[in-house]
C-alpha cells in the first residue's frame, strides 16, 4: 500500500487519501418530508459502507478506473467506486 501511494504521489495524481473510523463513531442523517432524523452508529444492518477514500486528479475516466483498480487490488476490497467531484 505504501509503495502504491508513493507511486501515485510521485505521478502527481493523488490529491488525498484516508481511512475512516468505524461506524460506531458515525451518524446518519435521513431526510423525509422536510424532517431530519439522526441515527447514531454503529450500523450493523448495513450491507455497504464507505471505509476510506482517495481523491485523484486525472485527465480521464479511463485513467481514474485504471488507478482505482490498482488501489482496490492493493487494499483488497470487494468494490471501489469512481466518482467525479463537482466543481473540481
Chimera marker file (.cmm) of the C-alpha trace (Angstrom):
<marker_set name="trace">
<marker id="1" x="0.000" y="0.000" z="0.000" r="1" g="1" b="0" radius="0.5"/>
<marker id="2" x="2.773" y="2.454" z="0.902" r="1" g="1" b="0" radius="0.5"/>
<marker id="3" x="4.550" y="1.753" z="-2.404" r="1" g="1" b="0" radius="0.5"/>
<marker id="4" x="1.391" y="2.422" z="-4.432" r="1" g="1" b="0" radius="0.5"/>
<marker id="5" x="0.623" y="5.629" z="-2.527" r="1" g="1" b="0" radius="0.5"/>
<marker id="6" x="4.225" y="6.746" z="-3.101" r="1" g="1" b="0" radius="0.5"/>
<marker id="7" x="3.900" y="5.970" z="-6.829" r="1" g="1" b="0" radius="0.5"/>
<marker id="8" x="0.581" y="7.850" z="-7.106" r="1" g="1" b="0" radius="0.5"/>
<marker id="9" x="2.046" y="10.831" z="-5.239" r="1" g="1" b="0" radius="0.5"/>
<marker id="10" x="5.155" y="10.921" z="-7.474" r="1" g="1" b="0" radius="0.5"/>
<marker id="11" x="2.926" y="10.640" z="-10.571" r="1" g="1" b="0" radius="0.5"/>
<marker id="12" x="1.109" y="13.742" z="-9.324" r="1" g="1" b="0" radius="0.5"/>
<marker id="13" x="-2.335" y="12.116" z="-9.446" r="1" g="1" b="0" radius="0.5"/>
<marker id="14" x="-3.076" y="11.523" z="-5.742" r="1" g="1" b="0" radius="0.5"/>
<marker id="15" x="-4.636" y="14.542" z="-4.025" r="1" g="1" b="0" radius="0.5"/>
<marker id="16" x="-5.740" y="12.922" z="-0.734" r="1" g="1" b="0" radius="0.5"/>
<marker id="17" x="-6.431" y="9.545" z="0.837" r="1" g="1" b="0" radius="0.5"/>
<marker id="18" x="-7.580" y="8.418" z="4.260" r="1" g="1" b="0" radius="0.5"/>
<marker id="19" x="-9.305" y="5.648" z="6.112" r="1" g="1" b="0" radius="0.5"/>
<marker id="20" x="-12.487" y="6.362" z="8.015" r="1" g="1" b="0" radius="0.5"/>
<marker id="21" x="-13.243" y="5.405" z="11.621" r="1" g="1" b="0" radius="0.5"/>
<marker id="22" x="-15.702" y="2.588" z="12.196" r="1" g="1" b="0" radius="0.5"/>
<marker id="23" x="-19.423" y="3.258" z="12.065" r="1" g="1" b="0" radius="0.5"/>
<marker id="24" x="-19.595" y="3.164" z="15.885" r="1" g="1" b="0" radius="0.5"/>
<marker id="25" x="-18.335" y="6.753" z="15.833" r="1" g="1" b="0" radius="0.5"/>
<marker id="26" x="-20.578" y="7.796" z="12.961" r="1" g="1" b="0" radius="0.5"/>
<marker id="27" x="-24.072" y="9.112" z="12.425" r="1" g="1" b="0" radius="0.5"/>
<marker id="28" x="-26.514" y="9.087" z="9.548" r="1" g="1" b="0" radius="0.5"/>
<marker id="29" x="-28.978" y="11.823" z="8.807" r="1" g="1" b="0" radius="0.5"/>
<marker id="30" x="-32.127" y="10.785" z="6.941" r="1" g="1" b="0" radius="0.5"/>
<marker id="31" x="-34.380" y="13.346" z="5.303" r="1" g="1" b="0" radius="0.5"/>
<marker id="32" x="-38.054" y="12.748" z="4.662" r="1" g="1" b="0" radius="0.5"/>
<marker id="33" x="-40.946" y="15.140" z="4.288" r="1" g="1" b="0" radius="0.5"/>
<marker id="34" x="-38.944" y="18.175" z="5.352" r="1" g="1" b="0" radius="0.5"/>
<marker id="35" x="-37.823" y="16.467" z="8.578" r="1" g="1" b="0" radius="0.5"/>
<marker id="36" x="-34.439" y="15.024" z="9.501" r="1" g="1" b="0" radius="0.5"/>
<marker id="37" x="-33.714" y="12.039" z="11.717" r="1" g="1" b="0" radius="0.5"/>
<marker id="38" x="-30.304" y="11.374" z="13.302" r="1" g="1" b="0" radius="0.5"/>
<marker id="39" x="-29.275" y="7.721" z="13.585" r="1" g="1" b="0" radius="0.5"/>
<marker id="40" x="-26.211" y="7.029" z="15.736" r="1" g="1" b="0" radius="0.5"/>
<marker id="41" x="-23.779" y="4.279" z="14.725" r="1" g="1" b="0" radius="0.5"/>
<marker id="42" x="-22.827" y="1.528" z="14.660" r="1" g="1" b="0" radius="0.5"/>
<marker id="43" x="-24.744" y="0.470" z="11.582" r="1" g="1" b="0" radius="0.5"/>
<marker id="44" x="-24.754" y="-3.299" z="11.918" r="1" g="1" b="0" radius="0.5"/>
<marker id="45" x="-27.572" y="-3.667" z="9.389" r="1" g="1" b="0" radius="0.5"/>
<marker id="46" x="-25.531" y="-2.035" z="6.618" r="1" g="1" b="0" radius="0.5"/>
<marker id="47" x="-24.507" y="-4.097" z="3.631" r="1" g="1" b="0" radius="0.5"/>
<marker id="48" x="-22.383" y="-1.358" z="2.098" r="1" g="1" b="0" radius="0.5"/>
<marker id="49" x="-20.148" y="1.067" z="3.950" r="1" g="1" b="0" radius="0.5"/>
<marker id="50" x="-17.525" y="3.578" z="2.875" r="1" g="1" b="0" radius="0.5"/>
<marker id="51" x="-14.331" y="2.621" z="4.711" r="1" g="1" b="0" radius="0.5"/>
<marker id="52" x="-11.978" y="5.158" z="3.163" r="1" g="1" b="0" radius="0.5"/>
<marker id="53" x="-11.392" y="7.398" z="0.212" r="1" g="1" b="0" radius="0.5"/>
<marker id="54" x="-8.783" y="8.577" z="-2.258" r="1" g="1" b="0" radius="0.5"/>
<marker id="55" x="-9.001" y="11.716" z="-4.359" r="1" g="1" b="0" radius="0.5"/>
<marker id="56" x="-7.181" y="11.691" z="-7.682" r="1" g="1" b="0" radius="0.5"/>
<marker id="57" x="-6.733" y="14.396" z="-10.282" r="1" g="1" b="0" radius="0.5"/>
<marker id="58" x="-6.747" y="12.649" z="-13.649" r="1" g="1" b="0" radius="0.5"/>
<marker id="59" x="-7.477" y="13.698" z="-17.224" r="1" g="1" b="0" radius="0.5"/>
<marker id="60" x="-9.973" y="10.942" z="-17.999" r="1" g="1" b="0" radius="0.5"/>
<marker id="61" x="-12.456" y="8.457" z="-16.594" r="1" g="1" b="0" radius="0.5"/>
<marker id="62" x="-10.384" y="5.643" z="-18.096" r="1" g="1" b="0" radius="0.5"/>
<marker id="63" x="-7.282" y="6.682" z="-16.130" r="1" g="1" b="0" radius="0.5"/>
<marker id="64" x="-9.372" y="7.011" z="-12.963" r="1" g="1" b="0" radius="0.5"/>
<marker id="65" x="-10.575" y="3.434" z="-13.457" r="1" g="1" b="0" radius="0.5"/>
<marker id="66" x="-7.010" y="2.205" z="-14.016" r="1" g="1" b="0" radius="0.5"/>
<marker id="67" x="-5.678" y="3.792" z="-10.807" r="1" g="1" b="0" radius="0.5"/>
<marker id="68" x="-8.770" y="2.795" z="-8.803" r="1" g="1" b="0" radius="0.5"/>
<marker id="69" x="-8.390" y="-0.810" z="-9.966" r="1" g="1" b="0" radius="0.5"/>
<marker id="70" x="-4.807" y="-0.926" z="-8.740" r="1" g="1" b="0" radius="0.5"/>
<marker id="71" x="-5.816" y="0.740" z="-5.485" r="1" g="1" b="0" radius="0.5"/>
<marker id="72" x="-8.623" y="-1.772" z="-4.911" r="1" g="1" b="0" radius="0.5"/>
<marker id="73" x="-6.354" y="-4.718" z="-5.601" r="1" g="1" b="0" radius="0.5"/>
<marker id="74" x="-3.814" y="-3.481" z="-3.051" r="1" g="1" b="0" radius="0.5"/>
<marker id="75" x="-6.311" y="-2.749" z="-0.267" r="1" g="1" b="0" radius="0.5"/>
<marker id="76" x="-8.204" y="-5.966" z="-1.076" r="1" g="1" b="0" radius="0.5"/>
<marker id="77" x="-11.755" y="-4.655" z="-1.128" r="1" g="1" b="0" radius="0.5"/>
<marker id="78" x="-14.796" y="-6.047" z="-2.881" r="1" g="1" b="0" radius="0.5"/>
<marker id="79" x="-15.650" y="-2.826" z="-4.647" r="1" g="1" b="0" radius="0.5"/>
<marker id="80" x="-14.256" y="0.614" z="-5.462" r="1" g="1" b="0" radius="0.5"/>
<marker id="81" x="-16.496" y="3.416" z="-6.665" r="1" g="1" b="0" radius="0.5"/>
<marker id="82" x="-15.176" y="6.040" z="-9.093" r="1" g="1" b="0" radius="0.5"/>
<marker id="83" x="-16.937" y="9.403" z="-8.972" r="1" g="1" b="0" radius="0.5"/>
<marker id="84" x="-16.218" y="12.811" z="-10.398" r="1" g="1" b="0" radius="0.5"/>
<marker id="85" x="-16.151" y="15.652" z="-7.882" r="1" g="1" b="0" radius="0.5"/>
<marker id="86" x="-18.441" y="18.581" z="-8.560" r="1" g="1" b="0" radius="0.5"/>
<marker id="87" x="-16.609" y="21.838" z="-9.034" r="1" g="1" b="0" radius="0.5"/>
<marker id="88" x="-13.116" y="20.387" z="-9.486" r="1" g="1" b="0" radius="0.5"/>
<link id1="1" id2="2" r="1" g="1" b="0" radius="0.2"/>
<link id1="2" id2="3" r="1" g="1" b="0" radius="0.2"/>
<link id1="3" id2="4" r="1" g="1" b="0" radius="0.2"/>
<link id1="4" id2="5" r="1" g="1" b="0" radius="0.2"/>
<link id1="5" id2="6" r="1" g="1" b="0" radius="0.2"/>
<link id1="6" id2="7" r="1" g="1" b="0" radius="0.2"/>
<link id1="7" id2="8" r="1" g="1" b="0" radius="0.2"/>
<link id1="8" id2="9" r="1" g="1" b="0" radius="0.2"/>
<link id1="9" id2="10" r="1" g="1" b="0" radius="0.2"/>
<link id1="10" id2="11" r="1" g="1" b="0" radius="0.2"/>
<link id1="11" id2="12" r="1" g="1" b="0" radius="0.2"/>
<link id1="12" id2="13" r="1" g="1" b="0" radius="0.2"/>
<link id1="13" id2="14" r="1" g="1" b="0" radius="0.2"/>
<link id1="14" id2="15" r="1" g="1" b="0" radius="0.2"/>
<link id1="15" id2="16" r="1" g="1" b="0" radius="0.2"/>
<link id1="16" id2="17" r="1" g="1" b="0" radius="0.2"/>
<link id1="17" id2="18" r="1" g="1" b="0" radius="0.2"/>
<link id1="18" id2="19" r="1" g="1" b="0" radius="0.2"/>
<link id1="19" id2="20" r="1" g="1" b="0" radius="0.2"/>
<link id1="20" id2="21" r="1" g="1" b="0" radius="0.2"/>
<link id1="21" id2="22" r="1" g="1" b="0" radius="0.2"/>
<link id1="22" id2="23" r="1" g="1" b="0" radius="0.2"/>
<link id1="23" id2="24" r="1" g="1" b="0" radius="0.2"/>
<link id1="24" id2="25" r="1" g="1" b="0" radius="0.2"/>
<link id1="25" id2="26" r="1" g="1" b="0" radius="0.2"/>
<link id1="26" id2="27" r="1" g="1" b="0" radius="0.2"/>
<link id1="27" id2="28" r="1" g="1" b="0" radius="0.2"/>
<link id1="28" id2="29" r="1" g="1" b="0" radius="0.2"/>
<link id1="29" id2="30" r="1" g="1" b="0" radius="0.2"/>
<link id1="30" id2="31" r="1" g="1" b="0" radius="0.2"/>
<link id1="31" id2="32" r="1" g="1" b="0" radius="0.2"/>
<link id1="32" id2="33" r="1" g="1" b="0" radius="0.2"/>
<link id1="33" id2="34" r="1" g="1" b="0" radius="0.2"/>
<link id1="34" id2="35" r="1" g="1" b="0" radius="0.2"/>
<link id1="35" id2="36" r="1" g="1" b="0" radius="0.2"/>
<link id1="36" id2="37" r="1" g="1" b="0" radius="0.2"/>
<link id1="37" id2="38" r="1" g="1" b="0" radius="0.2"/>
<link id1="38" id2="39" r="1" g="1" b="0" radius="0.2"/>
<link id1="39" id2="40" r="1" g="1" b="0" radius="0.2"/>
<link id1="40" id2="41" r="1" g="1" b="0" radius="0.2"/>
<link id1="41" id2="42" r="1" g="1" b="0" radius="0.2"/>
<link id1="42" id2="43" r="1" g="1" b="0" radius="0.2"/>
<link id1="43" id2="44" r="1" g="1" b="0" radius="0.2"/>
<link id1="44" id2="45" r="1" g="1" b="0" radius="0.2"/>
<link id1="45" id2="46" r="1" g="1" b="0" radius="0.2"/>
<link id1="46" id2="47" r="1" g="1" b="0" radius="0.2"/>
<link id1="47" id2="48" r="1" g="1" b="0" radius="0.2"/>
<link id1="48" id2="49" r="1" g="1" b="0" radius="0.2"/>
<link id1="49" id2="50" r="1" g="1" b="0" radius="0.2"/>
<link id1="50" id2="51" r="1" g="1" b="0" radius="0.2"/>
<link id1="51" id2="52" r="1" g="1" b="0" radius="0.2"/>
<link id1="52" id2="53" r="1" g="1" b="0" radius="0.2"/>
<link id1="53" id2="54" r="1" g="1" b="0" radius="0.2"/>
<link id1="54" id2="55" r="1" g="1" b="0" radius="0.2"/>
<link id1="55" id2="56" r="1" g="1" b="0" radius="0.2"/>
<link id1="56" id2="57" r="1" g="1" b="0" radius="0.2"/>
<link id1="57" id2="58" r="1" g="1" b="0" radius="0.2"/>
<link id1="58" id2="59" r="1" g="1" b="0" radius="0.2"/>
<link id1="59" id2="60" r="1" g="1" b="0" radius="0.2"/>
<link id1="60" id2="61" r="1" g="1" b="0" radius="0.2"/>
<link id1="61" id2="62" r="1" g="1" b="0" radius="0.2"/>
<link id1="62" id2="63" r="1" g="1" b="0" radius="0.2"/>
<link id1="63" id2="64" r="1" g="1" b="0" radius="0.2"/>
<link id1="64" id2="65" r="1" g="1" b="0" radius="0.2"/>
<link id1="65" id2="66" r="1" g="1" b="0" radius="0.2"/>
<link id1="66" id2="67" r="1" g="1" b="0" radius="0.2"/>
<link id1="67" id2="68" r="1" g="1" b="0" radius="0.2"/>
<link id1="68" id2="69" r="1" g="1" b="0" radius="0.2"/>
<link id1="69" id2="70" r="1" g="1" b="0" radius="0.2"/>
<link id1="70" id2="71" r="1" g="1" b="0" radius="0.2"/>
<link id1="71" id2="72" r="1" g="1" b="0" radius="0.2"/>
<link id1="72" id2="73" r="1" g="1" b="0" radius="0.2"/>
<link id1="73" id2="74" r="1" g="1" b="0" radius="0.2"/>
<link id1="74" id2="75" r="1" g="1" b="0" radius="0.2"/>
<link id1="75" id2="76" r="1" g="1" b="0" radius="0.2"/>
<link id1="76" id2="77" r="1" g="1" b="0" radius="0.2"/>
<link id1="77" id2="78" r="1" g="1" b="0" radius="0.2"/>
<link id1="78" id2="79" r="1" g="1" b="0" radius="0.2"/>
<link id1="79" id2="80" r="1" g="1" b="0" radius="0.2"/>
<link id1="80" id2="81" r="1" g="1" b="0" radius="0.2"/>
<link id1="81" id2="82" r="1" g="1" b="0" radius="0.2"/>
<link id1="82" id2="83" r="1" g="1" b="0" radius="0.2"/>
<link id1="83" id2="84" r="1" g="1" b="0" radius="0.2"/>
<link id1="84" id2="85" r="1" g="1" b="0" radius="0.2"/>
<link id1="85" id2="86" r="1" g="1" b="0" radius="0.2"/>
<link id1="86" id2="87" r="1" g="1" b="0" radius="0.2"/>
<link id1="87" id2="88" r="1" g="1" b="0" radius="0.2"/>
</marker_set>
